[in-house]
Amino acid sequence: MTREGSVRRPARRLNAGGSETLEETVAEEVAVALVYNGISHAVMMATPCDLEDFARGFSLTERIVEQPSEIYDIEVEPVGRGIEVRLEIAAQRMAGLQDRRRSLAGRTGCGLCGVDSLDAALRPVPAVSDPRPVARSSIERAMAGLPEHQTINRTNGATHAAGWAAADGTLVAVREDVGRHNALDKLAGALARSGDAEPGGFVVVTSRCSYEMVQKAAAIGASAIAAVSAPTSFAIETAEQAGIALVAFVRDGRLTVYAHAERIIA
């Protein structure tokens, strides 16, 4: 099984002049099971690269663990047509997970994963401890820089990206996936491993901005989340609660701020 994120598939192109047979490069999408201490918790459809980062980030942003040190080991194993990512976590965290555990099959990076009640789904998002002003020029610089780092999308045109930018807009880390939530979880895992999420940094994403995206950005400690497309109403409410500036429609030399506009400076 490839870990490149793309595969070649036969296709037939139809146009006004007739048709032709060709091979097309398409995004790879497989079932990835997250298994904690031997118990399956969630099955997500994901791009099969950076899966250790994915598992680490998902565990942190979904508050299965509170600290990266509570993850003792991660193993990635192909199983049949899918992949199992097996994590060993602290016994205390596993006990908490078992209280709310639910096996589920998610669509492409969508849905609220591993929750089985409205209270769990709509839990309060902790406020970011050290939010800082973010310059408009930094947001535009980071968003403009994303395509250079989207190596998978460059070949298949079907993957989202999530990036962490320093205060000046320099992209520190970027991760890609067919699912926008997955890309952000992979980014969270990469930052937890590297320790590069310094105060004043922010998240940029090549997608719309939903509640879950804000929730995951808050878990990373982002001062802002900037999206190329629209936000949802609950994303705006959550960003207000979490103290995160929410910026959307970052394109064509403009942007719109929906939450904490006072922290986006010229």
C-alpha positions in Angstrom: 0.0 0.0 0.0 1.4 3.4 -1.0 2.0 6.2 1.4 2.3 8.8 -1.3 -1.3 10.0 -1.0 -2.1 9.5 -4.7 -2.7 6.5 -6.9 -3.0 6.0 -10.7 -6.4 4.8 -12.0 -7.7 4.2 -15.6 -10.3 6.7 -16.9 -12.1 7.6 -20.1 -12.3 11.2 -21.1 -15.2 12.4 -23.2 -15.1 15.6 -25.2 -16.6 17.2 -28.3 -14.1 15.4 -30.5 -14.8 11.9 -29.1 -13.1 10.0 -26.2 -9.7 8.8 -25.1 -8.5 6.3 -22.6 -5.9 7.5 -20.1 -4.6 7.1 -16.6 -5.5 9.7 -14.0 -3.8 10.5 -10.7 -6.4 10.5 -7.9 -6.3 11.0 -4.1 -5.8 7.8 -2.1 -8.5 7.2 0.5 -8.5 4.3 2.9 -10.2 3.2 6.1 -8.0 4.0 9.1 -9.0 2.5 12.4 -7.7 4.2 15.6 -7.2 1.5 18.2 -6.5 2.5 21.8 -5.0 -0.1 24.1 -6.4 -2.9 21.9 -9.9 -1.4 21.6 -11.1 0.2 18.3 -12.5 3.7 18.9 -13.0 5.3 15.5 -12.7 4.4 11.8 -12.0 7.4 9.5 -11.6 7.7 5.8 -8.2 9.3 5.4 -5.1 9.7 3.1 -2.6 7.1 4.3 0.4 9.3 5.0 1.5 11.0 8.3 -0.7 8.6 10.2 1.3 8.8 13.4 0.8 12.5 13.4 -2.9 11.9 12.6 -3.4 9.6 15.6 -1.4 11.8 17.9 -3.3 14.9 16.9 -6.7 13.3 17.0 -6.0 12.0 20.5 -5.1 15.5 21.6 -7.7 17.6 19.8 -10.5 15.2 20.8 -9.2 15.3 24.4 -8.7 11.5 24.6 -5.3 12.5 26.2 -4.4 15.8 27.8 -0.6 15.7 27.1 1.5 14.1 24.3 3.4 12.2 27.1 0.3 10.2 27.8 0.7 8.5 24.5 3.3 5.8 25.1 3.5 4.1 21.6 2.0 4.4 18.1 2.2 1.6 15.5 0.8 1.7 12.0 -0.2 -1.7 10.6 -2.0 -2.5 7.3 -4.9 -4.8 7.9 -6.8 -6.2 4.9 -8.0 -3.2 2.8 -7.4 -0.7 5.6 -4.9 0.4 8.2 -4.9 0.1 12.0 -3.1 2.8 14.0 -2.5 1.2 17.4 -1.9 3.5 20.3 -0.9 2.7 23.9 -2.1 5.4 26.2 -2.1 6.0 30.0 -4.4 3.8 31.9 -6.3 6.8 33.4 -7.0 8.2 30.0 -8.1 4.8 28.7 -10.5 4.5 31.6 -12.0 7.9 30.6 -12.2 6.9 26.9 -14.1 3.7 27.8 -16.7 5.8 29.5 -17.6 7.5 26.2 -16.2 5.0 23.7 -18.1 4.2 20.6 -17.0 2.5 17.4 -18.1 4.4 14.3 -17.4 4.7 10.6 -16.9 8.3 9.6 -17.3 9.8 6.1 -14.4 11.6 4.6 -13.1 13.5 7.6 -16.5 14.6 8.6 -18.7 14.2 11.7 -18.1 14.3 15.4 -15.9 11.4 16.1 -16.2 9.2 19.2 -19.2 10.9 20.8 -22.6 9.6 21.5 -24.5 12.4 23.2 -25.3 16.1 22.6 -23.4 17.1 25.7 -20.3 15.3 24.5 -20.6 16.7 21.0 -21.2 20.3 22.2 -18.7 20.4 25.1 -17.3 23.8 25.9 -14.0 24.6 24.1 -11.3 25.8 26.6 -10.2 29.4 25.9 -6.7 29.8 24.3 -4.3 30.7 27.1 -2.2 33.3 25.3 -4.0 34.8 22.3 -2.1 37.5 20.5 -2.8 40.0 17.7 -2.2 38.7 14.2 -1.3 40.9 11.3 -3.4 40.8 8.1 -0.2 40.7 6.1 0.9 37.6 8.0 -2.4 35.8 7.2 -2.2 36.6 3.6 1.4 35.6 3.4 0.7 32.2 5.1 -2.3 31.5 2.8 -0.3 32.4 -0.3 2.4 30.1 0.8 0.2 27.0 1.3 0.2 25.8 -2.4 3.9 25.4 -2.4 3.6 22.9 0.4 0.6 21.0 -1.0 2.7 18.3 -2.7 -0.1 15.7 -2.7 -2.8 18.1 -3.9 -0.5 19.2 -6.7 -0.7 15.7 -8.2 -4.4 14.8 -7.5 -6.2 18.1 -6.9 -8.4 16.6 -4.2 -6.7 17.1 -0.8 -7.1 19.7 1.8 -4.2 21.3 3.7 -3.8 22.7 7.2 -0.8 24.8 8.1 0.7 26.4 11.2 2.2 29.8 10.7 4.5 31.8 12.9 3.4 35.3 13.8 5.1 36.8 10.7 3.2 34.4 8.4 6.1 31.9 7.9 4.6 28.4 7.5 6.2 26.1 10.1 4.4 22.9 9.2 1.8 21.8 6.7 -0.2 18.5 6.5 -2.6 17.2 3.8 -5.5 14.8 3.7 -8.7 14.2 1.8 -10.5 15.2 5.0 -10.2 18.8 6.2 -10.5 17.6 9.9 -7.9 14.9 9.3 -5.4 17.5 7.8 -5.8 19.6 10.9 -5.4 16.6 13.2 -2.2 15.6 11.4 -1.0 19.2 11.8 -1.8 19.1 15.6 0.2 15.8 15.9 3.2 17.1 14.0 3.3 20.2 16.2 2.9 18.1 19.4 5.9 16.0 18.2 8.1 19.0 17.2 7.1 21.5 19.8 6.9 24.3 17.1 3.5 25.7 18.1 4.9 28.9 19.6 2.6 31.6 21.1 1.2 34.0 18.5 1.1 31.4 15.8 -2.1 30.7 13.9 -3.8 28.0 11.6 -4.6 28.4 7.9 -6.8 25.9 6.1 -7.9 25.3 2.5 -11.5 24.7 3.4 -14.6 26.1 5.1 -14.4 26.6 8.8 -16.7 24.5 11.0 -17.1 24.1 14.7 -14.7 21.2 14.8 -12.0 23.1 13.0 -12.2 25.9 15.6 -12.2 23.3 18.4 -9.1 21.7 17.0 -7.3 25.0 16.4 -8.1 25.9 20.1 -6.6 22.7 21.2 -3.3 23.6 19.4 -3.4 27.0 21.1 -3.8 29.1 17.9 -4.4 32.8 18.1 -6.4 32.7 15.0 -7.8 30.3 12.3 -7.9 31.6 8.7 -9.9 29.7 6.1 -10.1 30.1 2.3 -13.9 29.5 2.4 -16.9 30.3 4.6 -17.4 29.8 8.3 -20.5 28.3 10.0 -22.6 30.1 12.7 -21.5 27.7 15.4 -17.8 28.0 14.3 -18.2 31.8 14.9 -19.8 31.3 18.4 -17.1 28.8 19.3 -14.3 31.1 18.2 -15.8 33.9 20.3 -15.9 31.5 23.3 -12.4 30.2 22.8 -10.8 33.6 22.2 -9.7 32.7 18.7 -9.9 35.2 15.8 -11.8 33.6 13.0 -11.0 34.8 9.5 -12.6 33.5 6.3 -12.7 34.1 2.6 -8.9 34.8 2.6 -8.4 35.2 -1.2 -8.1 37.7 -3.9 -6.5 40.4 -1.7 -9.4 40.4 0.8 -10.5 38.7 4.0 -13.5 38.8 6.4 -13.1 38.6 10.2 -16.1 37.0 12.0 -14.8 36.7 15.6 -12.4 38.9 17.6 -11.9 41.3 14.8 -10.0 43.6 17.2 -7.1 41.2 17.2 -6.5 41.3 13.4 -4.2 44.3 12.9 -3.1 46.2 9.8 
